[in-house]
Amino acid sequence: MPESPSHVAPVTVTSPPSASPGTARTDAPRVAAASLVGTTIEYYDFAVYGTASALVLGPAFFPSGNATVSSLAAFLTFAAAFVARPLGVALFGTIGDRLGRRRALVASLLLMGVATVGVGLLPTYETAGLLAPVLLVTLRLLQGVSMGGEWGGAVLLAAEHAPPGRRALYASIPNVGPSLGFLLSSAVILPTLNIAGRDGFTDWAWRVPFLLSTLLVVVGLWVRTTVSESPVFTPPAEASAPAKAQAPAPASRFPLGTLVTRHPGRLLLGIGVGLGGSAVYYITIVYSLSYGPKTLGIPQNTMLTAASVGAAAGIAVTLPAARLADRIGRRPVMLTGAVGSVLWAVPMYASLSSRDAWVITGAYTVGLALLALMFSPVAAFLPELFPARLRYTGASAAFILANTLGGGFAPLVATWLNGNWDSPLVLGFYTGGLCLLSLLCLLALPETRDHDFDA
């Protein structure tokens, strides 16, 4: 249904010469690489904070005589960034759907870099008192706003430049970023722990991974400012006659409002599709890194290694799964991952009871490989659910709200569950139940492989 004139405004965009229709899709590999750099940096920053929350930030910023209370407070600041993500969806979705994908991505990466370096420079509670946790929460909120605009823009820029028949493959390349960012954070944190020791890491060395992100952000900004804008934003003067005829409708003044009023069903189902995988990811790479050592006595290095090997397995599965989704459709691949995740959830976290490094690593490897089957095609699937000039907002809103509800509060829920039922099995029942919900939402949505992406 066309929008009324009162809800639309013409969009004037000036693209670089490389953004012309004749060259846009030949830039696809470079654009996908630029998108991957950005999501890797963003999730490196989030993974560093998540690991620091599990190891250090509780007592440093929220001192308490009760270790559980300190951990809950630290995880609450972790969740705070997820609460701020919807604001990022509204802000960067409006920029991305009205002014261009690239502008939104550059702004989101710059904001994330400033906030992350700021965390590394913060005084602790011992030095600054209540000001320290207030500043920490403020910077976490800024990180959350940034993340609200990152994923949707990264996958869109890659997908909209993709050659015909390879949209899921190119869109999935930025989806490697979360696992790659976690591996990169582990590659920094593990040596820092070994060199500084646990006491040194707690005292000062926890700041090193945050400050090192400065270099990554500089590289990311350079890469993102040199790639072409999405073909959706090619100016009419540069477009050929056929391209003009297929140009999408003008952008809504407030894309999020239009999305909620015109596509509420697809938005809710899209959120549901991402709930289970988000819970598995954050329980595995954030909560279990604290729960394993503190509650079950599993060595910290064992937990970090198991999560890192599992993340590497997820990376190995991501691109082949996306290529398969281009050939046979998004839903078959995602359904396979969803069913596998439902069945594997309890055995995966039950492995923690063994306290055996090989058993835990094997269980995490299978679990995160199944997660990759679910999440690899979603990078194309969610954008394909929405029209071009609502696509940044629609894909971002579905993914980010799923991440917030399924992942952002997962460490808090898990801490509460294990406070009442002292068994890792409850983690499996919790994540397995959310994966089942994702499976049902996926069954309710159509196949999108042949969707007209220019409309």
N, C-alpha and C positions, 0 to 999 in steps of 0.2 A: 504494500500500500504506500503510495508516495506521501512524502511529508508535506504539511501545509507550509506556505511561505513564511509564516511567523516562526517556524522552528528551524529554518535553514538560513545559511549565509554563504555567499560565494567565497571560495578559498583561492587566494593567490599565493602561489609558491614559486620561488625561484630556485631551480635545480642547477647543479653544476653541469657542465657540458657532458660529462660521462653518464648523465642520467637519461639520455635520449633513448627512445624505444629501440633504436638499432643496436645500442650497446648494452642496454640494461641487463639482459639475461646472460650476455657473455661475461659480465662481472660476477656471476653467481658464486663461483668458488671463493673469490676474494671477499664478497659480502658475507658469505657464510662463515668464513674464517674470522672476520671482524665481529660478527655476532657471537661466535664462540669465545673470543677473547673477553668480551664484555661479561657474558654470563659466568665465565670461569672466575673472573675477578670478583664479581658480586658475590658468588657463592663461596669463594675463598674467604672473603670478609665475614660472611655469615658463619662458615664452618669454624673459623678462628674464634669467633665470639662464642659459639656453642661449646667448643672444647674448653675455652677459658672459663665458661660458666660452670662446667662440670668439675674443673680442677682448682680454680683460684678465686673467681669473682665473688662467690658467696661470702667467705670470711674477709676478703679485702674491702668490700663495699657494704656488706650487710652483716657485720659481726654479731654473733649470738652464741650463747652457751650451748645451743642445740644445733648440731650439724644439719639436721633435716630442715630446720627453719631457714638456715643460711642458704641451703641448696634451693629450697622453694623460692626464696627471694631472688636468687640469681636466675632461676628458670622463669620467674615472673617477668624479669626484664627481657629475657629472650622472647617471651610471648608478647611483650609490649610492642615490639617491632612488627609483629604480625597484625596487631590491632590497627597499626598505622598504615598498613598496606592498602586498604581500600581507598584511603585518601590519595595515595600514589596512583591508584587506578584512575580515579576521577581526574587528577591533575595531568598525568602523563598521557592518559587515554585521550583527553581533550586535545592536548598538543599533538599527539601522534595521529589522530583521525582528522584534525583540521589543518595542521601546518606541516606534517611530515614525520615519518618514522625516525629518521636519522636525528632530527633535532631533539626529539624526546629521549632518545638513547644516550646522546652526548650529555644532556642535562642530568639524567638519572645516574650515570656513571660518575660524574663529577661530584654529585651530592653524596653518593656512597663513599667515595674516596675521602672527602673532607670529614665525614662522620667517623669513619673507621680510624683514620690517623688521630682524630680527636680522642677516641677511647684510649689509644696507646699513650696519650699525654696526660690523662686524667690523674689528679691526686687521689689517694685512697681515703677511706673513712678516718684512718688514724691521723692523716694530715689535715684534711679539710672538714671533717665532721659530716653533717647532713648534706652539705653542698655536694659532696662526692657522689652519693647515689642519685641525687637530683640531676646532676650533669650527665651521669651515665644513662639514666632513663631518657633524657632529652636526646642524646646522641643516638640511642637505640631507636627512638621514634623517627629520627631523620633517616636512619638506615632502612627502616620499614617503608617510609614514603618512597625512597629510591627503588626498593625492590618491587613496589607496586607497579612501577613502569618498566622494569627491565625485561622480564621474561617475554611478555606479549610483544614488545617491540622487536626483540632479538629474533624470535622465531618468524615474525611477520616479514621483516626485512629480508631474511633468507628465503622464506617461502615465496614471496612475491617476485623475487629475482630468479626463481628456480626454472630450469628447462622443463618443457612438457613431460609429464610422466615421472618426474622425480621430485615432486613437491614434498612428500613425506621425508625423503632422504635428506634434502637440504634443510628442511625445517628442524629435523632431528639433530643436526650438527650443534646448534646452540644448546640442545638438551643434554649434550655430553658435559656441559659446563658445571652442573651441580656436583657430579661425581669427580670431575677433574679438579674443581675447586677444593673439594674435600681432600683429595690426594695431595694437592699442593700444600694445603694447610698442614697435613700430617708430615709432609717432607720438611716443613719448617719447624713444626712443634717438636717432633721426636728428637732431632739433633739438638735443639735448644734445651730440651729436658735433660738429655744425656750430658751435655757440656756444663750446664749450670747446676744440675742436680735438682731434686725436688724442692729443697729449701730456696735455692737461688731462683728457680722458676717462680716460686710463690712470691718472693720478695721483689724481683725486678724483671726477670727475663720474659715473663708473660707479655711484656710490652713489645718485644721484638717482632713477633708476627704481625701485629697491628701496624707498626711503623714501616715494615717492609712493603706493605701494600701501596705505599707512595710510588714506588718504582712501577708496580703493575698498573696503577691508574694512569700514569703518564704514558706508558706504552699503549694502553687501551684507548685513551683519548686520541692519541696520534692516529691509530688505526681507524677509529670510527669517523674521524673528520675527513678522511681521505677516500671513503667509499661513496658510491653513488646513492642517490635517494631512490626510494621504491618507485617502480613504474606507475603505480597508482597516482603518484603526484607529478607526473610528467606534465609540464605546462602545455596548453593547447597549441601554442605557436610551434612547439617542437613535435607535436604528434602528427602522425599521418591521418588521412581521412578516415580509414577504417578504425583507427585507434580512437578518434574523436567520437565516432558513433557508439563505441563500446564504453566510453568514459562513465565512471560511476556517478551517482547523484551527488550534489553538494553535501558537505558535512553538516550534521546537526550542530546547533549552537552548544548543546549540552549532551554529548553522545551517551553518557551513562543514563540520563533520564529517559532518552529515547529507547535505549536498550531495555530498561526495566519495564517500560510500558508496552513495547511492541514484541519483545522476545523473552518474556518471563519464563516460559516453560523450558526453552532450550538453555537459558542461563542456569536455572536450578538443576537441570539434569547434568549440564556440563560441570557444575560444582560437584555434584555427586560422583561423577566419574573420577575426579581427582582426589577424593577424600581418603580412600584406603591407601593408595600409594604414598600420599604425603605422610600419613601416620607411620607407615613402615620405614620410610626414609629417616624421619626425625627421631623415632624411637631408636633406630639402629645407630645413627651417626652422632646423636647428641645424648639421649638419655642413658643408653646402655654403657656409654663411656664413663658415666658417673656411677651407675647402679652396679656394674660388674665389680669394680675395685672396692667401693665403699661398703656394699652390702654382702657380696658373695666372696670377697677376697681374691678376685681374679687380678693378676698383675695388669697395671695400666698399659704397658707395652703390648700385652696380649690382646687387649680390647682394641687398641688403635690399629694393630696389625690386621686383626680379623675384619674390622670395618674397612680398612684400606684395600685389602684383597677383594672383599665383596664389591667395593666401589669400582675397582679395576675390572671385575667381571661384568658389572653393569655397563661400563664403557665399551667393552668388547662386544656386547650384545646389541647396543643401541643402533648402530648404523645398519647391520644386517637385518634387524627387525624392521627398520624403516624402509629399507629397500623391498622387503617382502610385503610391507603394507602398500607400497606403490603398485605391486603386481597383483595382489589378491584382495586388497581392501584393508581399511583401517581396523574395522571391527573384529575380523577373525584373529588378528595378531593380539589385539588388546584383550579380547575375551580369553584367549589362551593364558595370557599373563595374569588376568584377574582370577580365573579359576585356580591356577597354580598358587597364587598368593593366598587365597582362602584356605587351600589345603595345607600349605607349608607354614602358615603363620605360627601355629602352636609348636610344631617340631623345631622351628627356627629359634624361638626364644627358650624353649625347653633345653636347648643345647647349653645354655648358660649354667644349668645345674651341674653339668659334668665338670665344669672348671678346667676342661681340657682344651688347649689352644687349637689343636687340629680339628676337634669336633666343632668348636665354635666357628672357626674360620670356614670350614666346609658348609656349615648351616647358613652362615651369612652370605657366602658366595652364591649358593643356590637362591636364597631369598632375594638378593639384590639383582640377580640375573632375571628372575621372574618379574621383579619390579620394572626392569628396563623394557620388557615386552609390553607392559602396560603403559609406560610413560613415553616410550620412543615415538609411536605414532600419534600420541595426543598433541604433539607440537603442530601437526597438520590438521588433526581432527577438530580441535576446538576452534581455530580460525575459520575452518570451512563451514562451521555452523552459522556464521554471521555474515551479513553483507559487507562490502569493501569498506565503506566509510563508518561502519560501527565495529570493524574487525579488531582494531587495536584494543578498544575498550571491552568488547565482548570476550575475546580470548583472555585478556588480562584479568577481567573480573572473575571469570569462571576458574581460572587456574589459581589466582591469588586468594580468592575466598576459600577454595578447597585447601590450599596450603595453610591458611589461617586457622580454619576450623579443624582440619585433620592433622596438621603438623605443628602449628604454633603452640597449641595448648596440649600437645601430646606429652611432653615431659612433665607438665603439671598433673595431667590426668594419671600418668603412669606412677608418679611419686605418690599420689593419693591412693591409687590401687594397691601399690606395694606396701603402703602404710597400713592397709586393712587386711590384705591377703599376702602374706610374705612368701610369694612364689613367682618365679619368672613366667609361669604358665599364664598368669593373668594378662601379661603383655601380648601373648599369642591370641587369646580370646578377644582382647580389645582390638588389635589390628586386624584380625581375621574377620570380625564383625563389620568393620568399616570397609574392608575389601569386598565383602558380600554386598554391601550397599552399593559400592561402585559398580559391581557386576550387574546388579539390577538396573541401575541408571543407564549403563551402556546398552543393555538389551532394549531399553525404551527409545534409544536414539537411532536415526537412520545411518546407513553407510554414506560417506561423504566423498569418496575418492573421485567421483566424476562431477563434483560440484563445480559450477562455473565460477572460477576464482576472480574473474574480472568484473563480476556484477556486484 
